[in-house]
Structure formats: C-alpha cells, structure tokens
Amino acid sequence: RREPQPPTSPPAASHRDLDHHEQAKSITRTTTMRRVPLLLETLLVIAVPCRGQGSKYTAAPTYVTPAPSAAVGAGTDAPLPDIVIHVLDDVGYADLGFQGSPFPTPRLDAAAASGLVLDRFYATPLCAPSRCAIQAGRYPWRTSTHMWAPLPIGSAAALPLDVETLAEALPTAYAKHFVGKWHNGMASFANWAVNRGYDSFLGGNGAEVDYYRATFDTVRLYDDQPRSPRDPAGGPPRGAALDFFDGTDPLELNATDYVADLVLARALDVISDPSGRGDAATPLFLSYNDYLLHTPIQAPPEPEYLERCAGLVDAGPIIEQTGDASLNRTVFCAMTARMDDAFGALVDALHDEETPHSEFPCRWDNTLYWVLSDNGGLPARPPSAGRGRLNSVSLNGELRAGKRTLFEGGVRVVSFLTGGLLPAAATGRRATALFHVVDVFPTVMALARVPVNDDVDGVDIWPALAAGDLDIAAPAFVRDAAGAWHDASVTTPANTNADATAITPSFAVSHRNELPLYVAVEPFTAPYEEPADDAALCNSTAHADCLTSSAIIAWPFKLMVGEPESRFDGYSDADGLYVERLVDPFVWQGSVVRLYDIDADPNERHNLAADHLDIVANLAARLQAVRLAGLAPMQSTARPPEGNPRFTDWIWMPFLDDDNATAVVPVGHTA
C-alpha cells in the first residue's frame, strides 16, 4: 500500500477535463430531442461492438466471446480485461424499466435485456456495509462494518486498514480509479480511497450530499452548531459542510454544477485515458459509485428530465418539502432518467474507437460491466401512516419493506452484468441462483488472475456464467411424498432440528443453497445486551437472544430474528406511498422470529414459524455457525467533537492521524 497521501496543491482547474464536464451536463440536450432514435441507437449499441467517428455506429467484426480459461487467464497471454463495477445508490427493486417501472430507463433496460440479470442478488440492508463488502469480499460482520448506524461521517468507524480492498489486491498493471460515494471511512487520510489502492478519487466520504452544493448538514449532529457560510441563503441554519474531493483536495462546486455530472465527467475522463499517459494497453478498473438515487430528492438542472417524466407517474402532492428537496415521484423519476443517461454515456465511451484497448477495436470488447444497487429502495410514508415518515419515494414492487430492513425489499436488489466479455452462455438470461455483494471481489480477482485467500467469503461466479449454470440446483430443504420438509444435508430424514455440526451447506454458485444475509446482534433502538446467562450461552447455543437483527436463507426458507430495524415494514402502492403494514411476529425463545418460504412466497406475507419450529431451530443453528465463524466487535459510531467540520472551514476533513486509524479486526472473534 502506498503511504497515506496528504492534501496536495489545488488542481489547476476544478475538473480534470472540462470537455467531459460539459459533455456530462449536456447529455439530455443531445438525447431528449431524439427520443425514438435514441432507443434505436441503444439497440445498435447492443448489437455492434464498437462505434467510430465516421458514423454514429460503425460495424465491426463480430466479437467471439473468449473461452472461460482465456477470460480468467490462467496461463494465458490474453490481455487483462477492463472491469467496471457500477454501484447504484438506494435504487429500489422496481425503480427501473426492466423491473416493471414506468420510469424512462432505456439504456439500462437494453443492457439488462441483452446481458445477464441476477434476479436473486442480495446486498446488506444499508449503504456502507454493502460497499465495504464489495471492497473486501467479506461479510460486514467479519470486518466490524455491520452496525445499524454504519460508518457515519465524522466518526472513526471505517473498513479496517488490514482488510485488503479490491484496488489493493489488483495487480499494478491496472489503472484503478474510484469516482463517487466512498463510504468506507474518513477519519484519517489512511482511510480514503487514494490510500486504499486507488490511483485517483473524485467524490465524497459520507452517505449523502446535497446535489447542488456537495454538502452534508451538521445541525442535528452536534450541539449548539452555528450557521455555516455554506448554508443556503434565507433558509434555516443547517451547518452545511462540504464533502466532495479530488484526491484529498476539497473540490468546490460552481453554481450550475450537479454532483452527478461531476462524477460522470471524471469517469469519462479515466475511460478515455486510464493511465493518464495515453497508454491504450493499460487495463482499467473503474469503481463507479453514483449518488443517484439517494436522498435528497433533487431534480437535475436540465428541465428536460422533468419533462421526460411528466405524466408517467401520479406524483400527487409533494409529501414533504425541505429547502429545495422534495418527496415527489416525478422528481424521483427525473433523477432516475438522469442516472440512465449517465450509464448510457459510460457504455458509449467504452464503445468509442478513439478510446481503444491495444488488442481490441474498442475497450467494450474486453470489458465486464457489473451494475448493482447497494441496498433496496427506501419507500415513503405519508404523515397519516403514523410512526413518522421516511425520506424517499422508491419502490420495491411487491417485495416487502425496503432499506434498513432484512425483508426482501431491503436486501434483494437490482443487479445485472453486461459487456463484451460476458460469456455467450450467460447473455439474454435471468439467473435465479443466489448471489451476494461479497461475490464481486473474488470474481474480479479471477478475471484479473489474482488468487484469493480463505478469508474471502464471496464466490467467483465466472465459471457458472461461462457454463450457463445459473439456477439453484440443490435446495437446502426438500419435501417428502407426504409434504413434510426435511434438511437435504442430514442423512436421517426425520432430523430437521440439526445442530450446526450436522449441517453441510453448499456454496458453489450454481448449488449455493445457503446465504447468510446479516449477523448484527444489535437492535437499532438500544445497545445490545447479552442474555442473563452471559456470553457462555451465546457461544454454545443457537439462542434467539444471541441472534438479534440477523437473517439467513437456506433455500427455500428464510429466517429473520428480531424486529425490523426500520419504521417501515410493510408494502407501498404504485405511487410510492405506504399503504399496508403487515404485523406477523412469532415469539420463539423470547425473541421475534419470522420464517418464510421465499420461493412460494417471495413477498413474505406468510410467517410459517409457528408451524415449522423444527426448521426455525435448524436455521437458527445455521446462523449460530455463521456467528461463531467470525463475528467481529462493532466499531463505535460516535462523532467526537474534534471531527466537527466547523473547525475545518466547514469541510468534512480527517481528525485522526494515520497511527490512530482503524486497526485489523481479529477474524474468529465472538461477542
């Protein structure tokens, strides 16, 4: 790892490439006037590998997908592939066109249709744990990043420095760039992306920013916080502080800037020249982390986006208005359309023959492009629903609940793969196997020809993609002729109440039948207290009190322990409003448990716990095995006074020296 990078002199210009900045800002002006031709061009992008300057899309030789051995590259001289990991923010399961939304997302829709949709792709219920899991390939409860108030800006919480990131593990041959939302820690410069293996970083370190100011407010975070000079004129005090940087240098926005435009402009810049030296042979690893569709809900500056969404949804009245942010489905639609255009611009840049790979007509031919959301969407609650309201208007379709819960709406997320490198056996398909965000790390390493050690929890999904083996082939529970369920891994059919040592789950992608979703052991509303019999009980027994806020899938069943960690645990209507709260708890061993057959009941309407206590005990034993295998201690999420940005010109800057940054988490530690 490079030595931590201190602040450097401000760049000569606010943006590395003003042409790309203007290109990002003018995307809609070049597409909205030609909406039908745009759709046709989208289809052409899918059919033709590259486009040249002579015509919009110039036909190129048909690209033959390489064999898996060539793609993974063991013992081959094939060039390393370009890899783009595109992380969407708080995008709901039903917020995109190919998932049934009326929102205009033609570029994402076309790419998903011709690529591979991962229909059962799981993330964590919150931003930071998923982002840390992507970077590390390890479950967040093994890296101390599994809090329900995860890695808040201004706290010392971070992905531990001795946990290797994607960029640190990739070979030095790669140009490695991170744009957008980091959210892996910020208290020390050692925690920042440019000191975790990335060659460049443009973006912020916290959960969200105002799209026009790149600020995050502090008035609710610290006592007696004064007004900030960055607060909007005429409004109430916010204590707004800047959270946007180029490397480690604060980057001030111009009056007409929109954060998503700046993020896109930097990504287009690095695609055009990954090495910064004009070396076309340099392979690219781009971690693109869009702020869209996270709150605040603020429309892009171009009116065309709102016009594109007019009449598509019943926006109804503005549910909540705070400054220039509103909970309005038409505004949310406009942000989604802007996100779709950004994806299209990135795909077009990779197709451009003026940004070639030395071995291919254009970079797209040798690219794997992976799109995924960091968690489920955050639905709205009207004031009449009671118990407060949340601050977005996302939709997860008929899936239950959303972000901040372990219901399917919170953890089953949108994901698909595209790119010229995608094996033919995986194109134009919808996979039903179980996938997880921890799978990104080992898959990227396999493509980059880097072996991974046993500390990595994820699975390399590339062999399954190459073979087209994309469905669950071996369920964890099977039914006998009488309709009774039995653990498929236990030799005695009647024994479904197996202890942890009798359970042998399968983790190969096409046969993965067990997937731990979360092991938190910390209620959202209060500090966790161990049962009266202290830690000895938790380290020897699968007791429900020891598994609070945890969930696991053992196909086709899913067990949740503890109450949902959100005020929203029901269903939304098509306009994004909460309409139904389903109350279905069952108490077992003093804790609320929920058991669902998510194959037959994917929307989690029927809690089966009371009728299948043997399966509840079985899945609790599986959760206990996961817990004992490596539950790391939780980090403090407190914001110390020295982290208050009022002391650093209202900029969210580090407040720890590098020697006091987060230390390694001991794997195998138990509570």
Buried (B, 14 or more C-beta within 10 A) or exposed (E): EEEBBEEEEEEEEBBBBEEBBEBBBEBBEEBBEEEEEBBEBBEBBBEBBBBBEEEEBBEBEEBEBBEBEBBBBEEEEBBBBBBBBBBBBBBBBBBBBBBBBBBBBBBBBBBBBBBBBBBBBBBBBBBBBBBBBBBBBBBBBBBBBBBBBBBBBBBBBBBBBEBBBBBBBBEEEBBBBBBBBBBBBBBBBBBBBBBBBBBBBBBBBBBBBBBBBBBBBBBEBBEEBEEBEBBBEEEEEBBBBBBBBBBBEBBBBEEEBBBBBBBBBBBBBBBBBBBBEEEBEBBBBBBBBBBBBBBBBBBBBBEBBBEBBEEBBEBBEEBBEBBBBBBBBBBBBBBBBBBBBBBBBBBBBBBBBEBBBEEBBBBBBBBBBBBBBBBBBBBBBBEEBEEEBBBBBBBBBBBBBBBBBBBBBBBBBBBBBBBBBBBEBBBEBBBBBBBBBBBBBBBBBBBBBEEBEEBBBBBBBBBBBBBBBBBBBBBBBEEEEEEEBBBBBBEEEEBBBBBBEBBEBBEBBBBBBBBBBBBBBBBBEEEBEBBEEEEEBBBEBBBBBBBBBBBBBBBBBBBBBBBBBBBBBBBBEBBBBBBEBBEBBBEBBEBBBBBBBBEEBBBBEBBBBEEBBBBBBBBBBBBBBBBBBBBBEBBEBEBEEEBBBBEBEBBBBBBBEBEEBBEEBEBEEBB
